Amino acid sequence: MMSRNGFPINYSPVLARQLGIDEAEETPAVKQNDGVDFVPAKHWLILFGHHFASIAGAAPIIGPVIACLYWGWLPALAWIVFGSIFMGAVHDLASLAISAKNEGRSIADLTENILDRNSKIVFSLFVFLTLILIVAVFAAIAGQTLANTPEVVLPTIGLIPVASLIGWLMYHRGFSIPLSSLLGVAMLFGLIVLGYRYPLSLPVPNPEQWWTVILIFYGMTASVTPVTLLLQPRDHLAALVLFAGMFFGFLGLLLSRPELHAPPVVAFSSDQGWMFPMLFITIGCGAVSGFHSLVASGTTAKQLPTMKDVRAVGYGAMVTESALAVLAIVSVTAGLYWKELPVGQHGFVYQEVFQKGGWIKTFGVGYGEVTKPVLGTFGALVGITMLKTFVMTTLDSATRITRYVGSELLGETFGLPGMKNKYGITLLIGFLAAMLALGNWQAIWPIFGSANQLVASVVFIVTSVWLFRRGGNWKLTAVPAVLMLLTTLSALVVKTWEFMTADPRKDLLAAIAIVLIALALFMLLQSIRVVRKKASA
């Protein structure tokens, strides 16, 4: 659909034409079916569940929770709505389509064909290291949550055998998707109830570290397991749980119709920095996130049943994620009171819950309050279980994607011994992630938001060049590329100054920020060079 001035309102059909999506074309999952990584999903809804659960993670919740606290819910909501429609969904759909049209290769690997070999090496190395950080941090965060919230241990760990059973029933016993889904969800909710009644704790010192190691080992094992045995059914069930959680959340809002206690705009400058650019870095997933392109061109493109499903999965999942981010905003601003508890009222205060329990607890408590008309006292537990489901899904998918990128870079490009072998590269990933997760990952985590958005900027640049070389409307992605690049570079400059003027100075973070700035400028200059060369040919 087009507006009167010709600007596209719905990018999905516009992009589909520009990307040259041929619905009759066979997908990599069909052409390269190997029973492990390249396997067409039984139905597009199964793949939608995987993609949505993987891209969402915890980020569309943590970002809004922090942004509303420091800048206000109005700018956060505006960025989520407009960012997701005009940037995030464009980014995700383009990444999936380009990968599906090129043998399911990752967007980092395809940079060699679109730009040149040096660009591919630089971008792939950056992506590989970023993914190692993601695996490490998600394992560490999940480990802390399992140690501190023993009620979620049973549903978190129990989902693994349940998913394997459902996958076996669907793919090997011919069970229908509705029957398998109903059985899986019933078993999972049974685990939630059991977990509430029988919380489990590890009887060891530093249980969070033990859980972290266990989860990294799980991610390694899951990343080499055939997708039909764990990844597809687990993500499908995880998505159903997330959809149910979203349904209960919006139903609770409809029934209780609470007032928003937080102000629309808190401040333009806060302890977290200026609203621009820091709010747009803090809220990545929910609006636009570079990690999405890694999922789209990593696992999702290798499981796509037909090309006609590209739009529903790539575009639709991003819009659904933005709805989750909106739910997160309303949960913490309506479910929690602002700064102090009114006289005679019962409830929780936003700032107090955030300070004592962090963003996971803040969302869980806020979600519990707005869903009391539906879920009663189980609301907070359901909210935290939603987060745990997200984290486990992202941990599995991120490890598998890191294996793909690492094999393409270290094995194929550099020819390092053992790195083409899926077990060899997985062992390296597990070792590096464990060293970081059990070490001081917090030291470099403050730069992750900027690094993630830089990935999105580079993907927009690469996509624009790809469209330009094909004679497509490259402006559809070039405009977001410029906006994201300006935002990311501004944030990195601000962060570099903060790191260098801190007491004590944070030289490591400052150095990383400078390297990221150099990466962005390098990829921009390389793209300009390729475009000029093509234009003069």
Secondary structure, 3 states (H helix, E strand, C coil): CECCCCCECCHHHHHHHHCCCCCCCCCHHHHCCCCCCCCCCCCHHHHHHHHHHHHHCCHHHHHHHHHHHHCCHHHHHHHHHHHHHHHHHHHHHHHHHHHHCCCCCCHHHHHHHHCCHHHHHHHHHHHHHHHHHHHHHHHHHHHHHHHHCHHHHHHHHHHHHHHHHHHHHHHHCCCCHHHHHHHHHHHHHHHHHHHHHCCCCCCCCCHHHHHHHHHHHHHHHHHCCCCCCCHHHHHHHHHHHHHHHHHHHHHHHHHHCCCCCCCCCCCCEECCEEHHHHHHHHCCCCCCCHHHHHHHCCCHHHCCCCHHHHHHHHHHHHHHHHHHHHHHHHHHHHCCECCCCCCCCCCCEHHHHHHHHHHHHHHHHHHHHHCHHHHHHHHHHHHHHHHHHHHHHHHHHHHHHHHHHHHHHHHHHCCCCCCCCHHHHHHHHHHHHHHHHCCCHHHCHHHHHHHHHHHHHHHHHHHHHHHHHHCCCCHHHHHHHHHHHHHHHHHHHHHHHHHHHCCCCCHHHHHHHHHHHHHHHHHHHHHHHHHHHHHHC
